[in-house]
Amino acid sequence: MPIGYVFDDVFLLHAAPAGAQHPECPERLAAIREELERTGLLDRLVRVPARQATRTEIEAAHDQAWIDRLESALVGSGYLDPDTFFGEGTRRAAWTAAGSAVELATRIGRGQLDAGLALVRPPGHHATRDRAMGFCLLNNVAIAARALRSAGLARRIAIFDWDVHHGNGTEDIFRDDPDVLYVSIHQWPAYPGTGPVTATGGPNAPGTIVNVPLPAGCGDDDYLAVFDRIVAPSLRWFAPDFMLVSAGYDPWLHDPLGGMQVSRAGFASLAFKTFDLAGRRRFAAILEGGYDRAALGPLMADLVRVLLGDHVELARDGGQASPSCAYVIDEVLATHAHRWTAQG
């Protein structure tokens, strides 16, 4: 099975203003590349060329006037908000991150690859139709999803977001789109303060937003219970023909910005279960958060091993969810399960 990846040195050009320290830094991607090279995994993947997104591709997910304002703002270096920086290389990196996600997804959609991962930055899932925020400028996964639809390469697309923070931008863009399912497991309360269970989709797309806001401290048993009881049934109900993952690794138990307790084996299990449910094809993972640079390489290497079909250590399945997690699971089921069971 050919598995593709996107990486380019252009993503390392996106850097905080001189003298500033920021968790979303070029060293994140450098650490991933070094680990994939060290383990020989990179040689087993098909490299997909990076490219900038076209104006049409970006406009499919973002407002035209806002794109103009963003381009005008990306001059020199500075901050778009207290969290979101830009530098001399940011415009090129952001447009290439979005375009590369599109290129990877469309090659998978055409059958040239079975699956792949986009090692890109800046991340994207906080970027709304008309706002950059939370380290994100353009919503890479949303732009890729809309490109698949526009090219006729997918009819129904699911986006599974396991980043520790809620992907408010992705939800904003697809809130009323009946052909895109957005499922998010995220820490609550945490930035950006969105993603309650009660947000379930707009009037034209009821049930297509599935939020699972978990309290801090949840680990492997909790995440796998959520997958089995919520993520899997929602995906079976929606029956997507393409799977996109917003792959954030800040639920990692040592991440400096997260408060979750997911282990390396827990992440491998999430990847394995998701890829398996997708039929081990038509699957693309796009990097979002994850700020423990020492862990990012091994965590992403395990994702690659899952896609290649290699052995990888998985977490013990069938464990007991914590009481606080079980409470949230019951809330989500009370909100959504009638749709899933009605579908059979």
ZISULSUL-V818636 format. One record per run of one state. SS is the DSSP state (2 for helix, 1 for strand, 0 for the rest). FROM is the first residue (numbers start at 1). TO is the last residue. Records with the same first field share a line. If there is no record, write none. Layout:
SS=FROM-TO ; FROM-TO
//
This chain:
0=1-2 ; 7-8 ; 14-25 ; 39-41 ; 45-45 ; 48-54 ; 60-63 ; 74-77 ; 80-84 ; 87-89 ; 110-114 ; 119-127 ; 129-130 ; 132-132 ; 134-135 ; 137-139 ; 151-156 ; 162-167 ; 175-179 ; 188-208 ; 215-218 ; 239-241 ; 248-251 ; 253-260 ; 263-263 ; 278-282 ; 288-292 ; 309-322 ; 343-344
1=3-6 ; 46-47 ; 78-79 ; 85-86 ; 115-118 ; 128-128 ; 131-131 ; 133-133 ; 136-136 ; 157-161 ; 180-187 ; 209-214 ; 219-219 ; 242-247 ; 252-252 ; 261-262 ; 283-287
2=9-13 ; 26-38 ; 42-44 ; 55-59 ; 64-73 ; 90-109 ; 140-150 ; 168-174 ; 220-238 ; 264-277 ; 293-308 ; 323-342
//
